[in-house]
């Protein structure tokens, strides 16, 4: 990694704002006055300067339009009474059922894509909104998506459709225009044999055919049934009634094991990426490719005797489809189960690579991502953007309001720079940064090239992270951001005055943009600080397989939470006594002054005002909560553990940013008693954002004692 340039000799970026204190404004109209400043157009990442922003404002707005369409689709689904049997009535479960249908529709469309679609029929070949939603979630697992486009023939054709997706990103009206073009509707219906309208399709798509691993014939199964054994249900099981079959139940595990064994049967050594196992191809690693080849060879040799004895493997020509089919059956019998296969693979690859490879095997579909779960996890982020109002077409219509997106864009580039500074660290984005990050990933080829050029490695967007790890990593991110840029990463405070996001943003920016360099540092006053929360849509809780496993997991969380709290208290005391923290390491005294100077240079380099967190509020609520399905990470981030209840600005936890909820003791920012905008603990300290009464009341500010 090249050393960062000495930016102390460079002039600060163009920045022509004036501070709020220096402006002479009539108090009656002050809320409507915005500082005059110009967004930066170049950014430094890892010592290299970009020639332009890596993501455009047009693309961000287009992405928000897509999210709006997804959220409106969900509202439509949840409000519809479907006259179908065995369909869930509860909103969340009904949506999960619909997402599973959308994945089936995506699968039909993807498998039916033709090589020429990306050239002659690109716009007409664009699918309905529910299928676009699945594709969107697929691309937001960038490492898996990139690898699948290299390994899997059908997904290679999907990759060629990316330009059509990008055109839709820059002009969403091209796919949401009414009325629907006849060409687009007819092409969809001819390829998939399903209605274009996703809700109309629910009445036709009620069953599917799965391939029986034993006899290689198709078995039709219901998607939902009253016994809970439908394909979409947790206890899916169907029996093949073919006379020559062994009548063993076909389950998702059996289908996944068959998919794995078929992949293992493909002859290694030709050099074509299609011959390698998932998780070993991208980013390119000769060591992983070697492990993939060794794993295949070992499985083949160990399974051959079983395949010869029980499935007459020796009667078929080596490499023929029938040979590979019988060899796969021998492998399935040899492994006995998916867990057995995982244990054997681990012997040849090691635990980490084996875990990654096996993550691609959850069902029979060709994709390495379990797409239903991917869409549902993204749903949390989509809903937050929708509830914030950001997805509305008029929200960033004014030039002043659009500056909020420029802030998010600048903070995203700084986030990339932070990742370049510490390749082994795990950093957590805030919602505004994550929005831009997602948008960047929706242009996969550019995202890959930009990561390679500026970060010297591909940056994956981890879609499944345990809640406690997410919380701990967010604490580290806050510390590292403050150390690198000398600006707070996220703030807790009362809502700012103003009717638009531009007006609220100006209340912060005006105080971050004084003419003198010494005033670039933020003023720690809760009356103008606002909440920018971590993007926790990728937080997950893993379901325990038994009561004892559940108790062990609960005990582990409690132990880690207590340990983490002690470590934080110890680190705060040590930092206060010895100096400032760099990550988790206290800098020696002789380096502290040099580090402070570097902080100041970094602040100039990133145009400090544009690193200011964007004020985010829900309508009818004080701050963004960060609850997720089945539980939540309280408020700004649950630092002390996984907060089981609602999360957000009034969680049951007793701390603010970093330790529970942004309104610890209960109540909203307007509550007159019981803890206002912060209860028993603050952003790294002992007091909330105004302790004992409403916002601004009582003890201690954000980070105070």
N, C-alpha and C positions, 0 to 999 in steps of 0.2 A: 504494500500500500504506500503510495507516494506521500511524502511529508506535505502538510498543509502549507500554502504560501504565506509569507509574512505580509499579512494584510495591513499591518500598521503603516506601511508606506503608501497604501492605496487610499484615495479619497473615499468618503462614505458614499453610498448610493444616492441618487437624486431623490430628494425628499423635501418638499416645499410646504409642509404643514406648519401651522403655528399652534402654540399651546392654547388650551382653553383659558388659562389664566391671563394670557397676553391679549386676548380678544376683548374688545369693548362691545358689549351686546346688551340690548334691552332685555332685562330679566324676563319680561313677559313672553318674548319670542326665542329665548335662549335654547330651548329644547329643539327648535327646528333649524338651528344653525349648525352646519357641518364644517369641520376643518377641510381645507383645500389641500389635497395631497395626491400624489401620483403613484399608482401601484408599480412595484419593481417588475422588470421584464427579464432580468437575468438573475441566476441564482448560483451559488457555489455549493457543490456537493463533493465531499471528499477531495478537495484540492483542485477540482476542475470546475470551470464556469460553463453553465448552459448558454446556448445562443438564444434560447427562447424558453418560456415555460414548457415543461414536459406535458402538461395537460392544458387545454384551452378552456376559457370560460364558457364558450359555446358547447363544448362537450359536457361540462359539468351541468349546465342547464338542461341539456338533452337527457342526461342520466337522471336528473330529478324528474323530468317529464315521464320517463319510463317507470320510476318508482311510484309516481302518482297513479299511473295506469295499473300497476300491480296492486296498490292499496285500494283503489276503486273496485278492482276485480274482486278482491277479498270481501269488501263490503257487500258487493252484489251477491256473492256466494253465500255469505253468512245470513243475509236477509231473505234468501230464497227458500221456500218450502218445497222440497223435492218429493214428488209422488213416486218414490222408489222404496222398496223394502230394504231394511237393515242399514239405512243411512243414518249416521249419528245426528242427533238433534242439537247437541251442544255446539256452540260456534267454533271453538278451537278444534274439536274433533271433526266437525264437518269440513273445516278448512284443510285439515290434514288429509282427509279422504279425497278432497278435490285436488290437492297437490299431487297425490299419488296418481290420480287420473291424468293430470297434466304431464307427469313423467312418462306415462304410457304413450300419450300423444306425441311427446317429444321423441320417444324412441321410434315410433312408426315413421315420423317425418325424417329423422336423421338417417335411418336405414334405407329410406326411399330416395334420398338425394341422388341426383345424377351429376356426372362430371361437368356437364355444360351449364348447370344451374347458375353457377357463380358468374357466368359471362352473359348468356342470353336472357336468362330469366331471374336475375338477382332480386329485383323488387317483387316480382310475382311469386318467387319461391319463398319469400319471407313468411313465416308461420303466424298463427294467431298469438294474441298477447300472453296466454297461459304458457305456450311453448317457448316464447321469447323469455319469459320469466325463468323457466328451467335452464335455458341456455345461459342466461345471465348468471345464475347461481353456479353453473358449471365453470364458467370463465373466472369466477371469483375464488376458485381453487386453482390458482395459476400453474403451480408445478404439475399437478396431475393433468390438468387440461393440456398443457404444452406437451407432456409426454404422450398422452393419448393421441394427440394429433400427429405424433411421430410413429407410434406403434400400430395404430388400428386403422385399417383401410377406410372404414365408414366414417371415422372421425376426421380423417384426412380430407374428406369431401366437405365435412362441416367447416373445417378451417378455411376452405376456399370461399365460404359464405361470409367470412368476417368483414369483408369490405362493405357488404350490404348492411351488416349490423352497424358498422361505423357511420355509414350514411344516415341510418336511422338515428344514431346518437347525435348527429349534427343537425338533423331535421326530422324530429319525431313525427311531424305531420305526415311524412311519407308512409308511415305504417298505421297511423291512427285515423287517416282521412276517411270521411264518410261521403258517399256510400262506398262500401268495399268494392274494389275493382272485380269485374267478372273473371278476368284472367287469373287473378290471385286465388279467388274462391274455388274456381274449377280445378286449378292445379293442385291445391291442397286436397280437395275431395277425391280427385282421381288417384293421388298418391297414397292417401291414408285410409280411404273408404270411411271417413268420419266427417260429420258436419264441421264447418269452420268455427261456428260459435261454440265456445267451450261448455257453456251450460246446456245447450241443446245436445251436445255430444254425450252428456252424462246418461242420457236415456238409451243410447246405443252401445256405449262402451261399458258393459256390465260383466264381461267375462274375458278370459284370454287363454291362449294355448301355450303350454310350457312343454319343453322337450324332455321326454323321459330318458334319463341317462342310461338306463339298462337296455331298452329295446330301440331307442332312437326314433320313437314315434311321438306324435304330439298328443297331449292330454289337455282337454278343455277344463278349466276350473273357474268357478265364480270368483269375482273380486271381493264381494262381501256376502256373508251368509249368517244365518242366525246362530250357527254353532261356533262362530269365531274362527273358522278354519279357512276362510277365503284368502285369496292371494294377498290382499292388502292388510290382512289381520295378523295379529301376533302369533297365533297358533296355526298358521297356514300348513295344510297337509292335504295331499290328494293322492289317490292310488291309481296307477295305470291299469286299465282293464284289458290290455292286449293279452291274448292267450299265451304268447311265448314269454311274457314278462314274469318277474318274480313277485309281483304284487307288494313290494315294499313301499312304504309311504314316501312320497316326494315332498321334501320340505325346502325352505330357503337354504338351509345348511347343505343339503344334498346337492342342490343346484349350484351353490357356490363352490363346493368341493369338485363337482364335475367341471365347472369352468376352469378351476385351477389345474386340474389334471389334464384337460385338453391343452392348456397353455404350456404345461410341462412337456407334452408330447411333441410339440413342434420342434423339428430338428434344429439344434443349436449349431453355430459355427459358420453360417453363410454370411454373416456380417450385416444382414438386413435387420433393422430395429424391430421388426414385427416378431422376430424369433426370440426376443429377450423378455424377461418377466417384468411386470410393472414395478416401478420403484427403483429400477436399475439403469434406466436409459437417460433420464434428464434430471439435473444437469449431467453432462457427460462425465463418466468416471470409469476408467479402465478397470479399476479394482472391482467395482460393482458389476460390471459386465462379465468379468471373470467369475465372480461368485455366482452370477446367474447361470452361466454355462456349466459350472461344476454342479450346481444344484440340479439342473436338468439331467445331466449325465448320471448322477448318483441315483436320482429317482427312477430313471429308466432302467438302470441295471438292477436295482433292488426289486422293481415291480415286474420285471420280465418273467421270472419263474411263475409268479402268480397268474400273470396274463396267459402264459402258455398252458398252464395246468387247467385253469378254470374257463378260459375264453378262447382257446385254440389260436393263440396269437401266431404260432408258427405256420399256420395255413395261409397267411396273407403276406403280400409283398411288402417289404420294408418301405416305409414312407408313404404308402397308399392311405387313402382316407379310412378304409376299413381297418388297416393295421393300427392307425392312430386311435381309432375308436375303441378297439379291443385293448390296446395298451392303456388307455385312459381308465377303462373299467378295472384293469389289473391294479393300477395305481390307487384307485378309490378303495378297492378291497384291502390293499396293502396298508394304506394310511388309516383306514377304518373311520375316520372322522376329520372334520376341519381342524380340530385341536391336534389330532395326531399328525396331520400334514404340517401344521405350524411347528410342532416340536422337531420334526425331521428337518425342515428347512432351516431352522435355527442352528442346527449342527454345522451347516455349510456356509451360512451367511453371517452368523452372529445375531444377537437379539435385536439390535436397532434396525438393521436392514430387513430382518424377517418380519418385524412388526409393521414396517412400512409396506412391504410387499403384500402381506396378508390383509392390510387395510383395503386393498382393491377387490377383495372377494367377500361381498355381502349377499349377492344374488347372482342370477344368471346373465344379467345385462353386460354388454361389452364395455361399459364405462368403468373407470377406476374409482369414481366418486359415487357414493350412495346419494343419489340426486334428490330423493324425497327429503332426507334430513338436511341436505344443503339448502334447499329452498326454504324449509321451515326455519332454519337458523338465520337466514337472511331476512326472514319476515320481521324479526325484531327490529332490525335496522330500518327496514322500509317503513314500519309503523312509526318509529320515532321521527323520521324525516317528514312523514305525513302529518303527524300530530303537531310538529313544530310549525307547520305551514310552509316549510321550505319547498315542497313539491308543487305548490300552487303556481300557476303560470304568471301571476302578477306579483309574486312575492319579491322578486329581484328585478322587477321591470324598470324601476328608476335607477339612474346611474349611481346615485348615492347608495342605494340599497345593494347594488351589485358589488360594492367595495367589500362587503362581507365575504363574498366568494373569492375576491383577491386575497383577503386575509387567510382564508382556508388554503388557498393555493400556495401562498408563501410559507405557511406553516408546514404544509406537506413537503416542500423542498427542504426545509430545515429538518424535518423528521428523517428524510433520506440521508441528509448529512450526518445526523446523529447516529443512524445505523452504520454509516461508513466509518464513524469514529470508533465503534466498538462492535466488530463483527460477531462476537460470541454472545452479546447481550440480547435479551428478548425485550423489546420495547412495545408499549401499548398505545395505539393512536386514540385521540379524542374523536368525537363524532364528526367534527368538521374536517379533520385530517383524513379520517377513514372514508369520507365521501369522495375526496379527491383521489385517494389511493384506489378505491374501487373503480373510479372512472378510468384511471390509468390502466388498470388490469383489463378493461373492456376493449383495449386496443392491444391484443396480446403480442403481436410482433414488435410494436414500438416499446412495450413494457419490457420485453426480454432484452432488446437492444439497449435501452436506457439503463437497465440494471447492470448490464455487462460494461457499458462505457463508464458509468459514474460510480458504481459500487463494486465493480470487479467480480460480482457474483450475482446469481439469481436470488431475488428475495421472494420467498413464498409468503402467502397470506394464510396463516394457520387458522383453519376453520373450526377446530375443536380444541378448546383449552379448558382445563379444569378451573373452576371459579377461584380457588385459593391462589393458584399460580398466576392467574390474570391479575388478581388484586396485588400480589407481591410485586409483579412486574410493573404495574402501573406506578407504585411507589418509587421504584427505581427509575422509571421514565421521568417522573416529576423532578427527581433529584438531578439526573443527568442533563435534562433540558435546562434547568436553572444554572447548572455549572457551565454548560457550553454557551448558552446565549444570554445569560444573566437576566432572564425574563421568566416570570412564573408560567408554568405549563397550563395550569387550570386554576380557576378561581371559584370561590364560593362568596356569594354576596346577595344583597337584595336586588329585586328587579330594577332596571334602569328606566328612567322616564323616556318617553318617545313613542310615537304611534307606529313607526316603521323600524325595521332592523337597522337601517342606515342611521337613523336618529339615535338609537340606543348605542350603536357601535361608536358613534362620534363622542359619546360621553366618556368612553374609555380612551379612544385614540387621541383626543385632544390633550389628554394628560400624559400621553406617551410620546408626544411629538413636539417638545419645546425646542427652541432654537439652540439652546446650549447643550453640548454633549453630556454634561454632568446630570442633566435632567432626563436622560433616556430611561433611567431605571424606573420601574413602576412604583407608584405611591400605594402603600398598603392600607387602603381605606375601604371598608366594606360598602360604603354608600355608593361607590361607582364600580366596584368589582362585580363580575357576574359569573355564572356557572358555565363551564365548558366541561362536559362529562366524558368519561372514557367510553369508547365504543365497545360494548360488552356483548354484542349480538352473537359473538363466537364463543361465549362462555357456555359450558355444558356441565351437567352433572351426570356422571355415569351411573346407570342403574345397577344396583347390586343384584347378584344372581340368587342370593339366599339371605335368610335372616341373619345368620352369623356373619356373612360378608358385609351386610348393611351395618351391623354393629361395629365391625372392624373399621369400615370406612368412616363412620361417624367419629369413632375414637381417634382415628388418624387426623381428621379435620380439626378436632378439638385440640389435639396435641400440637399440630402445626400452627394453629392460630395463637395458642399461648406462647409458643416459642417465637413466633414472628413478632408478637407484641413486645416481648422482652428484648428482642434484638433491636426493634425500632427505638424503644426507650433508651437502650444502651447507646445506640448510634447517635441519637439526639444529644445525649449528655456529653458524649465524646466529641461530637462536632462543636458543641458550644464551648467546650474547654480547650480543644486543640486546634481548631481551625475548620475550614470548609471541607465538605465531602466531595470526592470525585468518584461517582458510583458508590461503592461501599468501602472505599479506602480513604483514610484521612491523609491529606497531602502534608508532607514535611513543611515546617515553617518557611524554609528558604525557597520553596516552590509556590507558596501561596500568593505572593505578590505578582510573580510571573503569570500565574493562572488568572488572577483578577484582570491583568492587562489583556490577556488573551480573550477573556470573557467580553471585555469592552469592544475589542476588535470584531469579535463574532457578532456582537449586537449591531454594530454598524454594517457588517457584511450582509446581514439578513434584514436590514431595514426594520429595526425593532418594532415600530408601530404595526407592521404587518405580521408580527408574531403574536400580537395580542389575541387572546382567545375571543372567539366570536360569541356574543351574547345569545343564549338559546333559552327560550321559554315555551312551555306549552300554553295554549289558550286555556284560561280558567284554572291554571295552576302556577305555583311559584317557580319551580325549577324542573328540569328534566329528571325524571326518575330513571333508574337503569335496571328495572326489574326484567326478568326473563321468564319464560314459561316454566312454571313449576317452582319458582323461587326468584330471588333477585339479589343483585349486588347493590347494597344500599347506597343511595345518593351518588356522590361523586365517584366513590369506589369503596368496596368493602375491604378495608385494610386488615381488619382483625379476624376475618373469617368469612364464611359464606352466609350471608344474611338470608334466612329462609323466607321472610315475609316480603311485603310489597316492594321494598326498596324505594328509592326516590327521596323526595324532600321531606318525608316524615316517616322514616323507618323506625323500627323498634330498637335499632342500635343506638349507641350513645356517643357518637363521634361524627365529626364532619369529614372533609376530604381526606381519604386515606385510611379511615378507620370505621366506617360504618355507613352513615347516611348524612346527607347534607342538611338534615334537620333532626338532630339526634333525639331530643326528648319528646318529640311529638308536636303536632301542630304545623301550620304553614307559616310563611313569612309574615302573614298578617295576624297571626294568632297573638293575642295579648298575654297569654300565660302558657306555662308548660314547656318552655323552650321554643324559641323562634327559629331563626335560620341557622341553627346550629345548637347542639345540646351539650353533651358532656365532654367533647373533645374536638379539637380544631384541626386545621391542615398541618399536621405535624406537631401540634402542641396540645395545651391543656384546655383551651377555651374554644367555644364555637364562634360562629360569625355573629355574635351577639347572643349571649347566653340566656338570661332568665326571663325575658319577656318578648316582645316581637322582634323584628329585624332591627338590629342596632341597639337593643336593650342590653343591660347587664354585662356579664363578665367576659372579657378577653376577645380579641379579634382572631381572624384566621391565621393561626400559627402563634397566637399569643400564649402566655403562660396562664 
